[in-house]
Every structure is written in structure tokens, then in C-alpha cells.
Amino acid sequence: MVTIHLLDATLIDGTGRDPVEGAWLRLEDNRIAAIGQGLLSTSPSTTGGRVIDCAGRTVLPGLIDCHTHLAAGDYLNQVHLLPKPVLAARTFNAIRETLESGFTTVRDAGFTDYGFKLAVTQGLVPGPRMLLATGPISQTGGHSDFRTAEEDTLRRPDGLYHPGVVADGVDEVRKAAREVLRRGADQIKVMASGGCTSPTDDIDHPQFTPDELAAIVYEATMRDTYVMAHAYTPASIQNCIDAGIRSIEHGNGIDEQTAAMMREHETYAVPTIATYEMLAADGAAGGMPADQVDQVKRVLAKAYDALELLRDAGVHIASGSDVLGPHQHLKAYELELKARVLGPMGALVAATKTSAELLGLDDRIGTLEEGKLADLVIFDGDPLADIKSLQDPARVHVVMTDGNTAVDRTR
């Protein structure tokens, strides 16, 4: 049995409880065996194993990002132009940087091939726990149909980047759902409204009929998984709720009635603000067309009001960054932005406990409690006093995933 003692920690356990100073944790194999405060009754030197003196540093659960696009190595309308070795290198770099920033679990919302996850699980490269959507399902002319009006040929998966699957009608979307599951999807991603980066739709357009959405949810349920939906408007969000979709991604145009529906149906919200802030600032310089930048700014203008509506309605709020291309290393920026509405502790709970609940992993990760996996971060600083400090990877002292030390700056 491998034993590790963490001593003299300031413990933020992810539940929302106040921090505990002078805390200790005993890890046995890959789980948290005991948590206490003050002096240990038995000296670690007599029980063996490794001792990490946290020296007052913060110990918190491994962070979770429920909306990543790890293979989006450039803005989505240009990624297919990258040489494949460059895209592979950028994706592996994004995976490594994510882990080194303290994120031990990510849910990829589309475009990342399952082979990247396989490389991590086989130990070939370091990375977080990955739950993939592979190819998002879109209607013709929908948010992951990236053809311009002049193009006719759909892009195909190439083993690195998995473009959206375009399907129309109940039979086609049913087949598309089965196809993405066959190709390694852990959950299905559906585009239920228009988006900022697609060339032939608008963010206000609801997409897919209720029957089409219900067929996709059925296929996911039959494989013991669920559907996550890109949706902005009340009409598109309500279609998703009625179909039984588990989480609404973005949701910037939500109103009070729709937020109340989400709470009633226990539908999770995954607001993603960071990507809009950064794309509004430098999207044009990165190659985004002017009309797409304008749509980003329209969505950003509603983001904080939407987060307030969700909070006030009591909706379960998880955390996702949706960062793309050169912004991949800035996933923790999302916590700073959520803290403007939720406060620092609320932002941390969203990125730990609530996100784990959304992913169905709350019996294993998301909070630091006895019996759970040793997924944790030792952080040099107080994120409650300075939530921005989480954006500095140099302050990430140790990262553990499943009890394995993935990042170690103690030596």
C-alpha cells in the first residue's frame, strides 16, 4: 500500500464549507483515507510513505472544465488548414497545459478524436481525465456545419480533428448519434441553436425539431449516457429541456421562465464566459470574420445577466471555459469571471463539486472527502483572496490524479 501524508495545509474541500487551516490528509493508494486538523496522533515517520509539507499552501480538489475543445488548435473556421503534425502537437500541448494548470478532469465538447484520450489513458502522454463528445451533431447549416455558402463537401474525421456530423430528420440524427458513440463519444453533443463561429447561421436561430432532439436523447440513454446542448435562446433551451437533455452549454439569452424550467427539470447549466471575453478582444486579429466577432460581442453582452438569472433561479451551475486556439492555457480565467457573480467560493464549487455531479463522477471526485479519489491540487496561494492567482501555473505546486502525482514541484 502506498501512503502519502499532506501536512500543514489550508484545505478548501469543494463543498462550499469554510477553509480549514492546519489540515492534514492521509492518502492510501489512490484514495483519501483520512482528513484531520492539527497534529497527527501517529507520526508519519512510523507509518512509512511519503510526507509532503504543504507549508500552509492551499489544497483543493482537482479543477474540472466541463466545456473544452482541446483539438481546436486554431479558430474553428481555420483549423482544417493546419498541417496535421502541427494540429497534433497543439492538441497534446493543450492537454499537458490543462493538467499543469490544475485541471484533473475535462469534458470535451467536440472536435477531439478519441485517440487523444487513449494516449492519456495508456500513459503515453500526461493529461487530465477526459470525457469526449467527438463530433457534435448539427443540422444542415447549423453551428457545426462549417461549410460556407459556396462549399458542398463535408469535412470528415481524420484521426485528429472530428468535425461535426451533419444530419436532418429523426432517422438521420438517430444514425448520427449512433455513429459518434461508435467513434468513442462519452456523451453526445448537439447544436440546438446557432453559434458565433459558424458561417451560415445566427445565434438567435433555434436548431433541430423537438422530435429530432428526443431521438438523440433516446440513443444516448440506451447507451447509459446523456446529451449536452449548445443553446442560447429561450426557445432552443426549452426544446432541450423538453427532450431530456442534461446540460445547457452557454445559455446567454436565457430568461426567468426558462431558468425556472431548468431548475424544475434539474437541467444543468454550463455558462462559458472566458471564450467570449477573449474572442471579443482578439478574435479579429486571430482571423475571425467581422460578422462572427459581432456575434461574439452580442453574446458577451448577455453573459453576466444570464449567470445572475441562473444563480437566482437555483439552477445547478457547472463550469466550462470553451477556450479555443491560442487561449487554451487560460481555462482558469473562467473562474475569475464567474466569481464576479458567484463569488470566489461559488466559482470554485462550480468548477469542482457541481461539475463532478454533472459528469456523474461525484462519488469519486469533485470534493476532498474520505473515501474519494485523490484528485487534488496543492496551490501556492489563497484562491479565495485572489481568484486570479489560479491562472498562474507556476503556483501549482502538486497535481494528483487518481492518487498519482502528475505535477510535482516539491523536489
LUMFINU-553997 format. One record per residue: residue in three letters; x, y, z of N, C-alpha, C in turn. Coordinates in steps of 0.02 Angstrom, whole numbers, plus 32768, in hexadecimal, padded with zeros to 4 digits. Example, Ala and Ser with C-alpha at 12.3 -4.5 7.8 and 13.67 -1.06 7.14 Angstrom:
2
ALA82947EE4818682677F1F818682947F5B8186 SER82827F90816282AC7FCB816582858002818A 
***
This chain:
411
MET802B7FC48000800080008000802C803E8000 VAL801D806D7FD4804180AC7FD0801D80E07FFB THR804280FE802980258130805680488173804C ILE802181A88048803B81ED8043801782168078 HIS803D823D809E8020826C80CE802B82B380B5 LEU7FF682D980B27FFA832180A57FF1834580E8 LEU8021836D80FB8021838D813D801E83D98136 ASP800283F9816980008442816F7FE384638130 ALA7FA7844D811E7F85846880E37F4C849580F7 THR7F3C84C480CC7EFC84E880D07ECD84C480A0 LEU7E9B84A380BD7E70847680967E31849A807E ILE7E28849D803C7DE984B0801D7DCD84717FFE ASP7D988455801B7D85841180087D54840E7FCE GLY7D3E84477FB37D1184477F797CC884447F8A THR7CB6843B7FC97C6F84377FDC7C50847B7FE6 GLY7C7984AF7FEB7C6084F17FFB7C6B85038044 ARG7C8384D3806D7C9284E180B27CCF850F80B7 ASP7CD5853180F07D0E855E80FA7D4F853780F8 PRO7D86855780E47DC7853580E57DDB8520812B VAL7E0284EB812E7E1C84D2816D7E6884DA816D GLU7E828501819C7ECA850A81A07EE984D381CB GLY7F2884C681BE7F4B849281E47F2F844D81D9 ALA7F178440819D7EF783FF818F7F2C83CC8177 TRP7F1B838D817F7F44835881637F178326813F LEU7F348304810E7F1282CF80E97F3F829380E5 ARG7F23825880EE7F49821A80E37F2C81F780A6 LEU7F5681EC80757F4281CB80387F5D81848039 GLU7F338155802A7F48810F80267F3580F47FE2 ASP7F6980DC7FBF7F6280C97F797F4681047F52 ASN7F0B80FE7F367EF381367F0D7EB9815C7F2D ARG7EAE81527F6E7E7481717F8F7E8881987FCD ILE7E5981C37FE17E6281E9801F7E4A81BD8059 ALA7E7981AA80847E69817D80BB7E5181A280F8 ALA7E6C81DE81047E59820381407E6A824C8137 ILE7E44827881597E4F82C081597E4882D781A0 GLY7E75830381B57E71831D81F97E90836281FD GLN7E94837B823B7EAF83BD82477EDE83BA8282 GLY7F1583DF827E7F4483E082B57F7783A982B1 LEU7F8D839182EA7FC1835E82ED7FA4831982E0 LEU7FCB82EF82BD7FB882AA82B37FC2828282F3 SER7F96825383007F9E8229833B7FD981F98334 THR7FE981E882F6802181BC82E8805081DF82B7 SER809081E082C680C08201829B80C481DD8258 PRO80C48203822080CB81E381DE810B81BB81D7 SER813E81CD81FE817E81A981F9817881628210 THR81478155823C813E81108255811280E68228 THR80E9810681FE80BC80E181D280D980D9818C GLY810E80FD817D812E80F7813C810A81228108 GLY8123812080CB8106814680958124818B808E ARG810C81AF805F812681F2805081028227807A VAL8126825A808D8109829380B1811482D18087 ILE80DE82F6807B80E28336805880CF836D8089 ASP80FE8398809980F083D280C480D384098098 CYS80938416809F8072844880758084848F808A ALA809F849680C780B784D780DF8082850D80D9 GLY804584FA80EA800D852A80E87FEE853480A4 ARG8009851380727FEC851A802F7FA484FF802D THR7F7E85137FFA7F3984FE7FF37F3684BA7FD1 VAL7F0F848D7FEE7F00844D7FCE7EB684507FB9 LEU7EA884467F7A7E6484487F607E59840F7F30 PRO7E1A83FE7F227E0D83C97EF17E2983DA7EAD GLY7E3B83A77E877E4E83B27E427E1683D77E1E LEU7E29840B7DF97DF784337DD67DDA840D7D9B ILE7D9C841D7D897D7883FC7D527D6184317D21 ASP7D6F84277CE27D5684537CAD7D2584297C83 CYS7CE6843B7C857CB184147C647CA584297C1C HIS7CCC84577C027CC1846A7BBC7D05847F7B9E THR7D2A844D7B857D69845B7B637D6384467B19 HIS7D93845E7AF27D9B84497AAD7DE784407AA2 LEU7E02840B7ABC7E4A84037ABE7E6B84007A79 ALA7E4683E77A477E6283E37A037E55842179DA ALA7E35845379F77E2A849279D37E6A84BB79D6 GLY7E9C84A479AF7EDE84C279B27EE285067992 ASP7EAD851B79737EA7855F79587E5D856E7959 TYR7E4885A979447E0185B879417DDF85877912 LEU7DA3857279227D85853679047D7F853A78B8 ASN7D778576789D7D6F857A78557DB285747830 GLN7DEA856D78557E2B856878357E5285297848 VAL7E38850278787E5F84CB78937E6F8497785D HIS7E43848F782D7E4F845C77FA7E89846F77CC LEU7EA084AD77CF7ED784C377A57F1B84B477C5 LEU7F1B84A078057F5A849278267F788450780D PRO7FBA844C78067FDA840B77F97FCA83DC7832 LYS7FBE839D78237FA9836D78567FDC8366788F PRO801D83647881804C836178B98047839E78E7 VAL803983D778CB8033841378F57FF4840F7920 LEU7FBD83F879037F7F83F0792A7F8983BD7962 ALA7FAB838579527FB8835379867FE3837079BE ALA8017839579AB804383B379DE801D83E57A08 ARG7FF4840E79E97FCD84407A0F7F9C841E7A3E THR7F7D83E87A287F4D83C57A527F6F83A57A8E PHE7FA683827A827FCA83647ABB7FE4839A7AEA ASN7FF883D27ACF800F84097AF97FD684247B24 ALA7F9B842B7B067F6084437B2B7F4E84127B63 ILE7F5383D17B547F44839E7B877F7583A37BC1 ARG7FB583AA7BB27FE783AF7BE77FDF83EE7C10 GLU7FD584277BEE7FCD84667C117F8F84667C3E THR7F5A84447C287F1E84407C507F2B841E7C92 LEU7F4F83E67C907F6083C37CCD7F8E83ED7CF9 GLU7FC0840C7CDB7FF084337D027FD084717D20 SER7F9684857D087F7184BE7D247F4384AA7D5D GLY7F4184697D6E7F1984527DA67ED784337D94 PHE7ECA84297D537E8C840A7D3D7E9883BF7D35 THR7E7883987D607E8283507D5E7E4C832B7D36 THR7E17834F7D247DE183327CFC7DC783667CCB VAL7DBB83517C8D7D9B837D7C5C7D6583567C37 ARG7D3283797C247D00835E7BF67D0883847BB5 ASP7D1F83627B827D2B83827B427CE983857B1B ALA7CD783C17B067C9583CD7AE87C9683C57A9C GLY7CCB83A97A817CC9839C7A3A7D0B83A87A16 PHE7D16838079E27D4B838679B17D8B836079C3 THR7D9083447A007DCC83207A147DC282D57A09 ASP7DEE82B679E37DE9826F79D47DF882457A13 TYR7DD9820B7A177DE181E17A527E2881C97A5B GLY7E5081CA7A267E9581B37A2B7EBE81DC7A5C PHE7EAD821C7A647ED182457A957EC4822C7ADC LYS7E85821B7AE97E7481FF7B2B7E9981BD7B35 LEU7E9B81947B017EBD81537B067F07815C7B17 ALA7F26818F7AF97F6D819C7B077F7881AD7B51 VAL7F4881D27B6E7F4D81E47BB57F4181A77BE1 THR7F0C81817BD37EFB81487BFE7F2F81117BFA GLN7F53810D7BC17F8980DB7BBB7FCB80F37BD9 GLY7FCB81317BF38007814B7C12803C81637BE2 LEU802A816C7BA3805A81837B71806A81CD7B79 VAL803981F37B8F8043823B7B9A801E824D7BDB PRO803582817BFF801282977C3A7FD482C07C27 GLY7F9E82B67C4C7F6282DC7C3E7F2D82D07C71 PRO7EF882F77C707EC182EE7C9F7E9382B57C8B ARG7E6782A37CB67E3182757CA57E0782977C6F MET7DF782737C397DD682927BFF7D95826E7BEF LEU7D6082957BE97D1E827D7BD37D0E82A17B92 LEU7D0A827C7B5B7D08829A7B187CC282977AF9 ALA7CB282CB7AD37C7682CA7AA97C8582B97A61 THR7CC582B47A4F7CDB82AA7A0A7CB782DB79DB GLY7C8E82C479AB7C7082F1797A7C2C830B7990 PRO7C24834C799A7BE2836779AB7BB1835B7972 ILE7B72835179837B3F834579517B1D83887941 SER7B19839779017AFE83D778EA7ACD83CB78B1 GLN7A9B83F578AB7A7183F4786F7A9784157836 THR7A7F840A77F87A9D842C77BF7A9A847877CA GLY7AD3849877C37AD684E077CE7AD784F27818 GLY7AE284C178437AE284CE788B7B2884DF78A4 HIS7B2E84DF78E77B6A84FC79057BA984D478F9 SER7BA6849378ED7BE4847178DC7BE484587894 ASP7BBE8479786A7BC4847278217BED84AE780B PHE7C2F84A378037C5C84DB77F77C6784E977AD ARG7C3D84CC77827C4184DD773B7C2885247730 THR7C4A854877067C2F858876F07BF7857D76BE ALA7BD585B176AA7B9E85AA767A7BB6858F7637 GLU7BF88597762A7C13858075EA7C2B853875EC GLU7C30851B76277C4B84D7762D7C1484A3762F ASP7C22846876147BF2843176167C0D83F5763C THR7C4F83ED76407C6C83B0765B7C7683B676A7 LEU7C5B838576CA7C64838377137CAA83697724 ARG7CC7838477587D07836C77707CFD832B7797 ARG7D2D82FF77947D2882BE77B37D5B82B977ED PRO7D4E828E781E7D80828378537DC1826A7835 ASP7DF9828178517E3A826E78367E67824E786A GLY7E4A823A78A47E71821C78D87E8F824E7908 LEU7E88828E78FA7E9F82C379277E6682F17939 TYR7E45830A79067E0F833A790E7DCE831A78F6 HIS7D9B831B79207D5C82FB790F7D2883317902 PRO7D1B834278C37CEC837878B47CA5836378C7 GLY7C79839378C57C33838478D57C14835378A4 VAL7BE3832D78BD7BBD82FF78937B7C83227880 VAL7B73832C783F7B38835078277B01831E7818 ALA7AC6832978367A8E82FA782D7A4C83207832 ASP7A1B8308780D79D88327780C79A382F1780F GLY796F82FC7839793982CC783F794882987874 VAL7915827A788F791C824B78C7794A821178B5 ASP794181F3787B796981B9786979B381CB7863 GLU79C2820478457A078218783C7A288229787E VAL7A06824D78AA7A26826078E97A2F82227916 ARG7A0181F2790F7A0981B479357A498190791E LYS7A53818D78DD7A90816D78C37ACE819578D7 ALA7AC981D778D67B02820178E97B1481F67932 ALA7AE381F0795D7AF081E479A47B1481A179AC ARG7AFD816F79897B1E812D798E7B6581307973 GLU7B6F815979407BB2815E79227BE4817F7952 VAL7BD181B679727C0181D6799F7C0F81AA79DC LEU7BDC818579F27BE881567A297C18811E7A13 ARG7C0F810879D57C3C80D479BA7C8480EE79B8 ARG7C8C812D79AA7CCF814A79A37CEC816179E6 GLY7CCE814C7A1E7CED81587A5E7CD2818F7A88 ALA7C9781AA7A777C7A81E07A9F7C6581C67AE4 ASP7C7681EC7B187C5E81DD7B5B7C1A81FC7B68 GLN7C0B82317B467BC982517B477BBE826F7B02 ILE7B80827E7AF17B71829A7AB07B6982E67AB6 LYS7B8683097A877B7F83527A837B5283627A48 VAL7B20838C7A547AF283A07A1F7AF083EC7A1B MET7AEC840679DF7AE8844D79D47A9E846079CD ALA7A81847C7A027A39848B7A047A2A84D379F4 SER7A5D84FA79E57A51853F79CD7A8D855479A4 GLY7A87858D79847ABE85A8795D7AF885BB798A GLY7B3185CA796B7B6C85DB79927B9586137973 CYS7BC8862779997BF0866179847C218652794C THR7C39861479487C708605791A7C5B85DD78DD SER7C1A85D378D47C0385AE78987BEE85E07863 PRO7BFA85D178237BF5860477EF7BB0861177D4 THR7B7F85E477DF7B3F85ED77BC7B0385ED77EB ASP7B0D85FD782B7AD3860178587ADD863D7887 ASP7AAD864678B47AAE867E78E27AA286627928 ILE7ABC8684795A7AB6866C799F7A6D866779B6 ASP7A40868C799579FA868C79AA79D28653798B HIS79EF862C795E79CA85F8793C79C585B87967 PRO798985A4797B7983856079987991852C7962 GLN79AF84F4797679C184C1794579AB847D795E PHE799884527930797A8410793C793384167957 THR790A83E8794178C583E4795978C383BF799B PRO788E83C779C2788883A07A00788E835579F5 ASP7871833C79BE787682F479B078BE82DF79A2 GLU78E38308797F792982F87971795182F679B2 LEU7947832779DC796B83297A1C795A82ED7A47 ALA791982DB7A49790382A27A71792382617A58 ALA792A825A7A167949821E79FA799282187A10 ILE79B682507A1179FC824F7A267A01823D7A70 VAL79D6825B7A9979D6824A7AE179C782007AEB TYR799981E57AC57989819D7ACB79C781737ABE GLU79EA81827A897A26815B7A797A5B81607AAF ALA7A63819C7ACB7A9481A47B027A7E817B7B3E THR7A3F817E7B4F7A25815A7B8A7A2F810F7B83 MET7A2480F67B477A2D80AE7B3C7A7580987B44 ARG7AA480C87B427AEB80B87B4D7B0280D17B91 ASP7AD380DD7BBE7AE380F37C037B0C81337C05 THR7AFB81617BD87B1C81A27BDA7AE781D87BCF TYR7AFC82137BBB7ACE824C7BB97AE2827B7B80 VAL7ABB82B17B7A7AC682E27B457AD583267B64 MET7B0783487B4A7B15838D7B5B7B0483B77B1D ALA7AE883F37B297ACE841A7AF07AE884627AF1 HIS7B0684757AB97B1484BB7AAB7AD284DF7A9E ALA7AC285117AC77A8285347ABE7A8685797ADE TYR7A6C85AC7ABC7A6D85F07AD57A29860A7AE9 THR79F685FD7AC179B686207AC7798485F97AF2 PRO7953861C7B0E791F85F97B3478FE85C27B0C ALA78ED85CE7ACD78CB859B7AA578F7855D7A9D SER793785667A8E7963852C7A84796F85087AC6 ILE7977852D7AFC7982850E7B3D794584E67B52 GLN790A85027B4878CC84DF7B5C78C3849F7B33 ASN78D484A07AF378D284637ACB78FF842D7AEA CYS793A84427B01796984137B1E794F83F77B60 ILE793384227B897918840B7BCA78E183D77BBE ASP78B483E67B90787C83B97B82789583757B67 ALA78CD83767B4478E883387B27790F830F7B5A GLY791F832C7B94794383077BC7798E830F7BC4 ILE79A583447BA579ED83517BA07A0783657BE5 ARG7A43834C7BF67A5D83537C3A7A7B83977C49 SER7A9F83B47C197AC083F47C277ABA84247BED ILE7AB084637BFF7AAE84997BCE7AF084BD7BD0 GLU7B1184BF7B967B5184E27B907B4585297B79 HIS7B6485587B9A7B6085A07B8C7B2085BD7BAA GLY7AE985BB7B877AA985D27BA27AA4861D7BAC ASN7ACB86437B887AD0868B7B957A8F86B17B8D GLY7A61869A7B637A2286BE7B5879E986A87B84 ILE79F786827BB879C386657BE27998869B7C03 ASP7958868A7C10792C86B77C35791586957C75 GLU78F086B97C9F78DC869F7CE078B286607CDA GLN7883865F7CAB785886257CA3788185E77C91 THR78B085EF7C6578D885B67C4F7908859F7C86 ALA792385CF7CAC794D85BC7CE5792685947D18 ALA78E785A87D2478BD85827D5278AF853C7D38 MET78A785357CF6789E84F27CD878DC84C77CE3 MET791684E57CDB795384BF7CE6795784A57D2E ARG794784D07D5C794984BB7DA3791684837DB0 GLU78DA848A7D9478A684587D9F78BB84147D84 HIS78DC84147D4B78EF83D57D2B793583BE7D3D GLU795683E27D6B799A83D07D8179CB83D07D46 THR79C083FE7D1779ED84067CDF7A2884317CF4 TYR7A64841A7CE67AA0843F7CF97AAF84777CC7 ALA7ACE84AB7CE07AE684E27CB67B3284E17CB6 VAL7B4F84EC7C7B7B9784F27C757BA585357C51 PRO7BA1856C7C767BB285AD7C587BFC85AE7C45 THR7C0B85CE7C0E7C5185D27BF67C5F861A7BE3 ILE7C7F863F7C0E7C8886877C037CCE86977BE8 ALA7D0086717BFD7D4586837BED7D5086887BA1 THR7D3586587B7C7D4286597B347D2686977B12 TYR7CEB86AF7B2A7CCF86EC7B0C7CF987297B1C GLU7D11872D7B597D3B87667B6C7D7A87697B3F MET7D99872F7B357DD7872F7B107DCC87367AC5 LEU7D9787167AAB7D8A871D7A637D7387637A52 ALA7D4E87837A7F7D3A87C97A737D7787F67A71 ALA7DAA87E47A997DE6880E7A9C7E1588037A61 ASP7E1F87C37A4D7E5287B67A1A7E3C878679E3 GLY7DFC877779DF7DE5874979AB7DF487617965 ALA7DEB87A179597DF887BC79167E4187B37903 ALA7E6E87C079337EB587B879267EC7876F7919 GLY7E9E874079357EAA86FA792B7E8A86DD78ED GLY7E69870878C57E4D86F278867E0286EB7883 MET7DDE86FC78BA7D9586F678B87D78872D788C PRO7D47871B78627D25874E783A7D0187807867 ALA7CF687BC784D7CD987F178757C9387E0788D ASP7C6B87BD78647C2787AD78797C28877B78B3 GLN7C59874E78B57C5E871F78EC7C748742792C VAL7CA2877179267CB6879879617C7B87BF797C ASP7C5287DA79507C1687FE79677BE787D0798E GLN7BDF879279777BB48763799B7BD2875279E0 VAL7C14874C79E37C3587417A237C24877A7A54 LYS7C2787B67A3C7C1A87F07A677BD087F27A7C ARG7BA387DD7A507B5C87DA7A637B5187A77A9B VAL7B72876E7A957B6B873A7AC87B8B87507B0A LEU7BC6876F7B067BE987867B427BBF87B97B68 ALA7B9B87E37B457B7388187B667B3F87FB7B95 LYS7B2B87BC7B8A7AF7879D7BB37B12876B7BE6 ALA7B53875F7BE57B6F87277C0A7B66872E7C56 TYR7B7687677C717B74876F7CBA7B2C87737CD4 ASP7B0087937CAD7AB987947CC07A9D874D7CC1 ALA7AB087247C907A9886DF7C8D7AB186B87CC9 LEU7AEF86C37CDC7B0A869F7D177AE486B37D56 GLU7AD286F27D5C7AAB87087D957A6686E77D96 LEU7A4686E37D5C7A0486C27D577A0986797D6C LEU7A3C86577D557A4486107D677A5086087DB1 ARG7A7B86327DCD7A8986307E157A49863D7E3D ASP7A2486717E2C79E986837E5279B2864F7E4C ALA79B0862B7E14797E85F77E0B799085B57E2E GLY79CE85B17E4779E385747E6879F7853C7E39 VAL7A0A854E7DFB7A20851C7DCB7A6585027DDF HIS7A7184C27DD37AB484A57DE07AE584C27DAD ILE7B1684E77DC47B4685097D977B8984E67D9A ALA7B9C84C57D637BDE84A87D5C7C0B84DA7D38 SER7C4884C67D297C7884F67D0E7C9784DC7CCE GLY7C9B85087C9C7CBD84F87C5E7CDA85377C41 SER7D1285317C1D7D34856C7C037D2985767BB8 ASP7D2485407B917D1985437B497D5285657B25 VAL7D8D85687B437DC4858D7B247DDE85687AE6 LEU7DF6858F7AB67E0A85757A757E51858D7A65 GLY7E7185687A387EB0857E7A1A7EE385977A4C PRO7EFB85D57A447F3185EF7A6F7F1B85FA7AB7 HIS7EDA85F47AC57EC185FF7B097EBE85BF7B33 GLN7ED485877B177ECB85467B397EE785467B80 HIS7F1E85687B8C7F3E85667BCE7F1B85937C01 LEU7EE685B47BEE7EC585E47C1A7E8285CB7C35 LYS7E7C858A7C3F7E3D856F7C587E29858A7C9C ALA7E5A85997CC77E4B85B27D0A7E3085F97D09 TYR7E37861C7CD17E1A865F7CCB7DCF865D7CD7 GLU7DB086257CC47D67861D7CCD7D5386267D16 LEU7D7C860E7D447D6A86137D8B7D6A865C7DA3 GLU7D9A86837D897D9B86CA7D9A7D5A86EC7D83 LEU7D4386DB7D477D0886FB7D2B7CC986E47D4F LYS7CC386A47D5E7C89868C7D837C8686A97DC9 ALA7CC186B67DE67CC386D27E2A7CA587187E2D ARG7CA0873B7DF57C80877C7DF57C3787787E09 VAL7C18873F7DFD7BD287347E0E7BCB87037E48 LEU7BF186CD7E477BE986977E787C1586A17EB5 GLY7C4686CE7EB27C7886D47EE67CAE869E7EDC PRO7CE986A77EFA7D1E86777EF17D0C86307F07 MET7CEC86297F417CDA85E67F577CA685C77F28 GLY7C7685EE7F117C4485D57EE37C6385BE7EA1 ALA7C9585E47E897CB785D07E4C7CDE858F7E56 LEU7CFD85877E907D2185497E9E7CF2850D7EA4 VAL7CBA85177EC57C8984E07ECB7C6F84CC7E86 ALA7C6384FE7E5C7C4C84EF7E187C7F84C57DF2 ALA7CC084D37DFD7CF584B17DD87D0D84717DFB THR7CEC845E7E317CFF84207E537CC083F67E61 LYS7C9E84047E977C6683DB7EAE7C2F83D77E79 THR7C1684107E617BDD840F7E337BF083F17DF0 SER7C2C83FE7DD97C4283E17D9A7C4783957DA0 ALA7C5F837D7DD87C6383347DE27C1D83157DE3 GLU7BED83387E007BA8831F7E017B8D831B7DBA LEU7B99834E7D927B83834E7D4C7BA083117D28 LEU7BDF83037D327C0082CD7D0E7BF082887D2B GLY7BCB82877D627BBB82477D817BF682277DA4 LEU7C2682517DB77C6382387DD77C6982507E20 ASP7C3382697E3C7C3782887E7F7C4282557EB6 ASP7C3A82157EA77C4C81E27ED97C9781D57EDA ARG7CBC81F27EAB7D0481E67EA57D2E82257EAC ILE7D17825C7E8E7D3F82997E8C7D1282D57E9B GLY7D3083117E997D0A834F7EA07D0E836F7EE4 THR7D1683467F197D20835E7F5C7D5583347F7E LEU7D7583507FB07DA8832C7FD57D8883118015 GLU7D7482D280117D5382B080497D6E8269804E GLU7D6A824E80897D83820A80947D6081D88066 GLY7D8881AD80477D6E817B801A7D70818E7FD1 LYS7D7881CF7FC27D7A81E47F7C7DC181DE7F60 LEU7DC481E07F1D7E0581DC7EFC7E3182187F0E ALA7E71820C7F107EA182417F1E7EAD826A7EDF ASP7E7A828F7ECB7E7F82C07E957E8483047EB6 LEU7EBF83217EB77EC7835E7EDD7F0083897EC2 VAL7F0083C77ED97F3483F87EC77F4E84177F06 ILE7F90841C7F0D7FAF84447F417FC584857F20 PHE7FA984BC7F387FAF84FC7F157FD1852F7F42 ASP800085537F26802685847F4B800285C77F4A GLY7FD385CF7F787FAC860C7F7B7F6785FF7F96 ASP7F3F86347F9C7EFB862F7FB57ECB86447F7E PRO7EAD86147F5A7E8086267F237E41864B7F39 LEU7E2F86467F787DF5866B7F907E0586B67F98 ALA7E4386C57FA97E58870A7FAF7E6A87287F6B ASP7E8486FD7F3F7E9A87147EFD7E8B86DD7ECA ILE7E4E86DD7EB07E3986A87E827E6286AA7E42 LYS7E7E86E57E307EA786EB7DF57EE686C17DFA SER7EFD86B47E377F3C86907E407F39864A7E23 LEU7EFD862D7E1B7EF785EA7DFE7F0E85E87DB5 GLN7F1686227D967F2B86257D507F77861F7D48 ASP7F9B861A7D807FE386167D7D7FF985CE7D8A PRO800B85A97D55801E85637D5E805B855A7D8B ALA8085858D7D9180C185887DBB80AE85817E05 ARG807185937E17805B858E7E5C803A854A7E6A VAL803485217E37801A84DD7E40805484B27E58 HIS805484A07E99808C847F7EB9808C84347EAB VAL805184167EB1804983CE7EA5800483C37E86 VAL800083957E567FC0837E7E3B7FBE83337E41 MET7F8983197E5F7F8082D17E637F4082BD7E40 THR7F4382887E177F08826C7DF87F0682227E09 ASP7ECE820C7E247EC781C67E397F0081B07E67 GLY7F1881DE7E917F4E81CE7EBF7F9381CF7EA1 ASN7F9881D97E607FD981DD7E3E7FF082257E3A THR802E82317E4A804A82757E48805C82867E00 ALA803482B27DE2803E82C37D9C806983017D94 VAL8067832F7DC48090836B7DC480AE83707E0A ASP80F0837A7E0E8110837B7E50814883AE7E4F ARG813D83E67E71817084197E76818E841B7EBC THR818683E57EE281A183E37F2681E983CA7F26 ARG81FE83AB7EF0823F83897EEF827583B67ED1 
***
